[in-house]
Amino acid sequence: MVREHGGPWELYDMDADRSETTDLARRHPARVAGPAADYEGWARRVGVIPRGR
């Protein structure tokens, strides 16, 4: 999973798509939701300051 600042999370199958050409996030929302929530919780705990603030 990756995302550009302010954008949605993207999900890629690095074994089958090493060039990251096919975003699978819409096909697999449950696979994105858990790690995204984990990141948001971690960011709050450690005090990550979003860009542009």
FENZI-V349511 format. One record per helix or strand of 3 or more residues. SS is the DSSP state (h for helix, s for strand). FROM is the first residue (numbers start at 1). LEN is the number of residues. Records with the same first field share a line. If there is no record, write none. Layout:
SS: FROM-LEN / FROM-LEN
This chain:
h: 29-18
